[in-house]
Amino acid sequence: KPKAAAAAADEGSKGKDKAAAAPVAAMTEAEVEELPKAIVRRLVKDKLARAASGGEGAEGGAEVIVNKDAMAAFAESARIFIHYLSATANDVCKDGKRQTINAEDVFKALDEIEFPEFVEPLRTAIISS
């Protein structure tokens, strides 16, 4: 955990080296690491609309309006979660003396960062894809 926490905490102070290696030179480091806004918006609005209409299986429902700052907060929270989960999965992988992260490493990482309720839905999603 300490290595993953340090990696997540170091998130904003990576320096210029990564920006130089960015695929599009005109983009800033923050823009490169940003999640696609359209996808985040679609996921957030879909999930909130389903919740407002009475559950997961419900279709349609009321149109949900999400403030621009709230959408940015969702996107940044998701980005940080992905980095933290990735760093923890990497630690699990390295503890197993391997170089390639596999699905089991991600499942163990979810347990380590105290999100065990995500493991079974993720297993199901992976099996059905």
Residue, then its C-alpha position, 0 to 999 in steps of 0.5 A: k500500500p505505501k508504494a501505491a499511495a506514494a505513486a498516487a500522491d506524486e500524481g501532480s508532480k511528474g515533471k517535464d519528461k513525461a510531457a516531452a514523451a506525449p504523443v501530441a506535442a501541443m497537448t499539456e501533461a494534464e490534457v494527456e492524462e485527462l479522461p475523455k470528457a464525452i465518455v465521462r459525461r455519458l457514464v455519469k448521466d446514464k448512471l444518474a438517470r438510471a438511479a433517478s428512474g428506479g434502478e439499474g434495469a430501468e430505462g429512460g427516466a428523467e433528464v439529469i443535468v450535471n454542473k460543469d464543475a461536478m462533471a470535472a470532479f467526477a472525471e478527476s476522481a475517476r482518473i485518480f482512482i484509476h491511477y491508484l488502482s493501477a499503482t496498487a495492482n503494479d505492487v501486487c504484480k511486483d510482489g509476485k515477481r512478475q512484470t505483467i499485470n493480470a486480472e487477478d492482480v487488479f482483483k487483489a488490488l481492489d481488495e487492498i484499497e478496500f473496494p472488495e464489492f467491485v471484484e465480483p461485478l468486475r469478474t462477471a463483466i470480464i467473463s461476459s465480454 
